[in-house]
Amino acid sequence: MAAPRLTESTITVEGQTLFYRQAEPAQQAPKLPVLLLHGIRFSSDTWLQLRTLATLAENGYRAVAIDLPGLGRSKDAIAPAPVGQPAPGAFLKAVLEALCLGPAVVISPSLSGMYSLPFLFQHNHLLKAYVPVAPICTEKFTAEQYAQIKTPTLIVYGDQDVELGQTSLNNLQHLPEHQVLVLQGAGHPCYLDKPDEWHRGLLAFLQQLE
């Protein structure tokens, strides 16, 4: 099998320059686009090193990982909201448009919940599916609001993540179309602790969407 094509570049979103990495299948048209966000201590490099980008592309997906404003190689970009506060849903909409992604699967760990959750509520027609990984800000929306959203969702957390893991599950389980992937023995960045189980569970979920 030919190795996936890995590239890196920048996009301009709301006047700010954001860095991104992309992996595409070598020989076929991609099946679904997948946008990967990251937590506060991480960046798109996390998904490169973990081989999540390559794994997705090897399985036929177009995978794009951005560095969020103020972090990684987008550190000079000004974030549209203070850390921990929900950002306007229009921000990720503009990211998808700048990347020409169309309706995408969004993978959103930890800090990036401040971007992905408002996007889920304001622009869910642009979300093919949602993969929250113990995100922040889940408590800022009501059970009734979650119940309105029909987007297929894979709720991921590590069973050792005593704070955000349980809190996010308690709130996100009100999404009607959800499944849960618990990574046993894994902490808050559970994908780092259990990469094989993470990739297996993610790919199985993506296959159901095709």
Salt bridges, closest charged atoms under 4 A:
GLU8 OE1 - ARG21 NH1 3.22
GLU8 OE2 - ARG73 NH2 3.16
GLU24 OE1 - ARG5 NH2 3.76
ASP45 OD1 - ARG21 NH2 3.69
GLU58 OE2 - ARG51 NH2 2.69
GLU97 OE2 - LYS93 NZ 2.91
GLU139 OE2 - LYS140 NZ 3.89
ASP161 OD2 - HIS188 ND1 2.74
GLU210 OE2 - LYS31 NZ 3.44
